[in-house]
Amino acid sequence: MRIDVLTVLPGLFDCFLKEGVIGKAISSGKVEVKVHNIRDFTTDKHRVVDDVPYGGGPGMVLKPEPIFRAYDELTKEGEKPYVLLTEPWGEKFNQEMAVELSKKPRLMIICGRYEGVDERVKSLVDREVSIGDYVLTGGELPAMVIMDAVLRLIPGVLGNLESLRADSFSDRGLLGYPNYTRPAEFRGMKVPEVLLSGHHKKIESWRKEQSLRKTLERRPEIIENLKRKGLLTKEELE
Ligand SMILES: N#Cc1c(N)n[nH]c1-c1ccc2c(Cl)cn(Cc3cccnc3)c2c1
């Protein structure tokens, strides 16, 4: 998969693209991510990317020309990308969308800043996406959240251990089970006996029960949704 990111703050992506699972996936060539500075697609001496909003109002708006120039330049060859625009009021991003996007051969993510992008930019966009009902200062963090959730789904990106963990639980949106490591007792708090038993079947069913219980308590709508889709097994429903 290739992802092109358009942003006026390319430096925000430096650590994200160098470290961890995503950094390894890029350095190993499993995925390709290119970050482009919208300023590099301006033609004036001052490399202006924003301007005051028509009709007045606070803040600045990202101009359409540099973004269109970037799009034209980056789509001259190869497959046309599926274009995302991060927006405060976009469609809510979720695991289902992450799975759908992970199947696209090429994505482009336009990250806005200031008060947003000129409305005409949306003629390039396939999906306006928000990562949640809270207000951030710009579209770069949402772009990193989306890339993280999508790229981990690309075959080969997760290591063996992690891919075992990425079972039907997390990918069904169920909450995770409790994790413990040494010591077996710490400040009077003991690790559940079952986890010390070495009985893999019992451990697996304990973890499944913990995950379902936590999901039912904290996010009952996820359980209802899975029930409706027939994605819970008979024993999971018991
Ligand atoms: N995704 C997402 C998301 C989220 N969940 N919160 N905020 C954002 C987000 C995404 C894109 C932009 C752009 Cl472009 C400018 N801003 C700042 C802003 C915030 C509120 C009103 N006007 C501008 C963005 C915020």
The ligand as a MOL file (V3000), in Angstrom:
LIG
                    3D

  0  0  0     0  0            999 V3000
M  V30 BEGIN CTAB
M  V30 COUNTS 25 28 0 0 0
M  V30 BEGIN ATOM
M  V30 1 N -10.6110 14.2900 12.4850 0
M  V30 2 C -10.7060 15.1640 13.2070 0
M  V30 3 C -10.8250 16.1500 14.1240 0
M  V30 4 C -11.3740 15.9090 15.3640 0
M  V30 5 N -11.8940 14.7790 15.8690 0
M  V30 6 N -11.3180 17.0310 16.0240 0
M  V30 7 N -10.7850 17.9840 15.2320 0
M  V30 8 C -10.4590 17.4490 14.0720 0
M  V30 9 C -9.9060 18.2630 13.0010 0
M  V30 10 C -9.6710 17.8010 11.7210 0
M  V30 11 C -9.2520 18.6560 10.7270 0
M  V30 12 C -9.0830 19.9870 11.0490 0
M  V30 13 C -8.7520 21.1250 10.3100 0
M  V30 14 Cl -8.5390 21.1710 8.6250 0
M  V30 15 C -8.7290 22.2270 11.1380 0
M  V30 16 N -9.0400 21.7880 12.3770 0
M  V30 17 C -9.1270 22.6530 13.5480 0
M  V30 18 C -10.5790 23.0200 13.7240 0
M  V30 19 C -11.3400 22.4660 14.7090 0
M  V30 20 C -12.6700 22.8520 14.8490 0
M  V30 21 C -13.1880 23.7840 13.9810 0
M  V30 22 N -12.4150 24.2800 13.0080 0
M  V30 23 C -11.1350 23.8870 12.8690 0
M  V30 24 C -9.2810 20.4430 12.3480 0
M  V30 25 C -9.6840 19.5870 13.3460 0
M  V30 END ATOM
M  V30 BEGIN BOND
M  V30 1 3 1 2
M  V30 2 1 2 3
M  V30 3 1 3 4
M  V30 4 2 3 8
M  V30 5 1 4 5
M  V30 6 2 4 6
M  V30 7 1 6 7
M  V30 8 1 7 8
M  V30 9 1 8 9
M  V30 10 1 9 10
M  V30 11 2 9 25
M  V30 12 2 10 11
M  V30 13 1 11 12
M  V30 14 1 12 13
M  V30 15 2 12 24
M  V30 16 1 13 14
M  V30 17 2 13 15
M  V30 18 1 15 16
M  V30 19 1 16 17
M  V30 20 1 16 24
M  V30 21 1 17 18
M  V30 22 1 18 19
M  V30 23 2 18 23
M  V30 24 2 19 20
M  V30 25 1 20 21
M  V30 26 2 21 22
M  V30 27 1 22 23
M  V30 28 1 24 25
M  V30 END BOND
M  V30 END CTAB
M  END
